Amino acid sequence: MFKKIYQMFSNDIGIDLGTANTLVYLKGHGIVINEPSVVVVNQKTGQIVAVGAEAKQMLGRTPGHVRAIRPVVDGVISDFEVTEEMLSYLIGKAEKISKKFIRPRVVLGVPTGITNVEIRAVEDAARSAGAREVYIIEEPMSAAIGIRLPVKEAVGSVIVDIGGGTTDIAVISLSGVVRSKNLKIAGDLLNTDIINYMKDEFKLLIGERTAENVKIAIGSVVEGDGMEAEVRGRDLVTGLPRQVIVTDSDIREAILPSILSLVDGVKEVLETTPPELLSDIMHRGLVLSGGGALIRGLDVLLKNTLKIPIYIAEDPLTAVARGAGVVLDEFETYQEVLLNTDDTSVPR
């Protein structure tokens, strides 16, 4: 009886709380928000100036007393109050699409391997932001559900979810994560690699947004088509603005060491996977999700190294949010995959 009342008068919201971007799924409407995980704060007044896409436009362009903050670092909350403000903004924006009387039920994705204290921080931030009930799901599990892998069956599935702050590698079977590894090798580190490479090779100082744009434009880990991009920054010798032309070969040289470390991480997980599941994986292959799945040639590199089929998820950027949506749509079916913090297994 109460469940039906809640369904009628309350929204169900799934949130992929990422280091780089946060996506929000609203039951009945699909993914309604996809915005950068950035908040701009006026340090004189303590007021929030901007959130999301508007805030990202201000990165590197704010005066001294106005600071752009990324409240989620490596997939976990680094600034509780700012995260709460960001979640409140996002939940409020989603609720405006479908106005209901009762506070929403929220499913939140988190990286594998985070501590109970970190899980509790995520839950508390969501409750403070307006959620009635909060359920936590591991991001690779959510991504696997989002791309409809048979997570409930007794077969091995492998997913590598490459986000902004972390990469989650997980072997999944019977609604649980059998083997997993969380790496701090992801989109942000690749951006840093490009920034450092431009300093060392071109004596050019560039910002994070520029590095990300050039990574998206010509980033590749295998021999490509000789792609080029213009990069603007500050000459470290003269201090004046300068523009250079970089090629996909330059970017490959910059990011390849980190990419090879990521590949080694995948190998480590597979090396400890039970033989029966490994047999399934050899037949079924490995799936890439997250923004990092779009790096040109990564699937080819993994296939040549691991000798198993590699697939890129359809619309990999939204896989975790779509998985949270599936869980909300079929809540009774997928309840066992959730890390419900009301459970005694996660201490309050």
Secondary structure, DSSP 8 states (H G I E B T S, - for coil): -HHHHHHHHEEEEEEEE-SSEEEEEETTTEEEEEEES-EEEETTTTEEEEETHHHHHTTT---TTEEEE--EETTEES-HHHHHHHHHHHHHHHHHHS--SEEEEEEEEE-TT--HHHHHHHHHHHHHTT-SEEEEEEHHHHHHHHTT--TTSSS-EEEEEE-SS-EEEEEEETTEEEEEEEES-SHHHHHHHHHHHHHHHH-EE--HHHHHHHHHHH-BSS--S--EEEEEEEETTT-SEEEEEEEHHHHHHHHHHHHHHHHHHHHHHHHTS-HHHHHHHHHH-EEEESGGGGSBTHHHHHHHHH-S-EEE-SSGGGHHHHHHHHHHHTHHHHGGGSB-TTSTTS--
